[in-house]
Amino acid sequence: MFMEISQALRAPGEEFPFLHRDEIPPQEIFSETVTFGDVLLQGQYAMLGSSLHLKGKLTAVAHAHCAACLKPVDYNVDVDFDEVFTRIEDNRNVQHPVDDTEDDEQLTFEGSKVDLGHLALTLTLLDLPIRFLCDENCSSRPQENDETHACQKEPDQHPFEALQQLLTEDQEV
């Protein structure tokens, strides 16, 4: 969704408060569909030269399932941000040389509206945990101390000792 910034365009250098609601479509993350609700960006914005400066806080709620027991989990996203959007000049009649050094991840806008959807999605996804857990003490979560793996060796053994044994056994045949 777009946010109107015409106030900042008329008064460069002056900060204006904003409150913007946005939507993030469901995302497929590690074979699980994560949905989002209540995405809210709030803070201040100002035009400085040809750049729009936004700073504030993003809050959202991510809905997923516990990685251990599959119970529904709500994760509260709370991220501070300070971003700069560069204005794209509308010079359709002027031919500009192609600049391959331009940053592909640069946030841009044109006109008197800025799309905050990509910013909201990026900030939210970067704040999500690797695995969602319903509780730190989830009863279905494997206990770290209880589980021993067949591949674990005594700490004083060399990590490639098993490979050396296989090589030695192969030569004896």
ChimeraX attribute file (.defattr): number of C-alpha atoms within 10 A of each C-alpha:
attribute: neighborCount
match mode: 1-to-1
recipient: residues
	/A:1	13
	/A:2	13
	/A:3	16
	/A:4	13
	/A:5	18
	/A:6	12
	/A:7	15
	/A:8	19
	/A:9	17
	/A:10	10
	/A:11	13
	/A:12	15
	/A:13	15
	/A:14	14
	/A:15	17
	/A:16	15
	/A:17	12
	/A:18	16
	/A:19	12
	/A:20	15
	/A:21	18
	/A:22	18
	/A:23	16
	/A:24	18
	/A:25	11
	/A:26	14
	/A:27	14
	/A:28	10
	/A:29	12
	/A:30	9
	/A:31	7
	/A:32	12
	/A:33	12
	/A:34	15
	/A:35	15
	/A:36	21
	/A:37	17
	/A:38	14
	/A:39	19
	/A:40	17
	/A:41	23
	/A:42	18
	/A:43	18
	/A:44	17
	/A:45	23
	/A:46	22
	/A:47	25
	/A:48	17
	/A:49	11
	/A:50	13
	/A:51	18
	/A:52	23
	/A:53	18
	/A:54	21
	/A:55	18
	/A:56	17
	/A:57	16
	/A:58	21
	/A:59	19
	/A:60	23
	/A:61	18
	/A:62	22
	/A:63	18
	/A:64	22
	/A:65	20
	/A:66	19
	/A:67	18
	/A:68	16
	/A:69	14
	/A:70	13
	/A:71	13
	/A:72	14
	/A:73	17
	/A:74	19
	/A:75	19
	/A:76	17
	/A:77	19
	/A:78	16
	/A:79	16
	/A:80	13
	/A:81	15
	/A:82	12
	/A:83	15
	/A:84	17
	/A:85	18
	/A:86	18
	/A:87	18
	/A:88	12
	/A:89	10
	/A:90	9
	/A:91	8
	/A:92	7
	/A:93	6
	/A:94	7
	/A:95	7
	/A:96	8
	/A:97	6
	/A:98	7
	/A:99	7
	/A:100	7
	/A:101	6
	/A:102	8
	/A:103	8
	/A:104	7
	/A:105	6
	/A:106	10
	/A:107	18
	/A:108	14
	/A:109	16
	/A:110	13
	/A:111	13
	/A:112	14
	/A:113	13
	/A:114	18
	/A:115	17
	/A:116	18
	/A:117	16
	/A:118	12
	/A:119	14
	/A:120	21
	/A:121	17
	/A:122	10
	/A:123	17
	/A:124	22
	/A:125	13
	/A:126	11
	/A:127	13
	/A:128	14
	/A:129	10
	/A:130	10
	/A:131	13
	/A:132	20
	/A:133	22
	/A:134	21
	/A:135	12
	/A:136	7
	/A:137	10
	/A:138	14
	/A:139	11
	/A:140	11
	/A:141	15
	/A:142	11
	/A:143	10
	/A:144	7
	/A:145	6
	/A:146	6
	/A:147	8
	/A:148	9
	/A:149	6
	/A:150	6
	/A:151	6
	/A:152	8
	/A:153	13
	/A:154	7
	/A:155	7
	/A:156	6
	/A:157	9
	/A:158	10
	/A:159	12
	/A:160	8
	/A:161	11
	/A:162	13
	/A:163	10
	/A:164	12
	/A:165	11
	/A:166	10
	/A:167	11
	/A:168	11
	/A:169	10
	/A:170	9
	/A:171	8
	/A:172	6
	/A:173	5
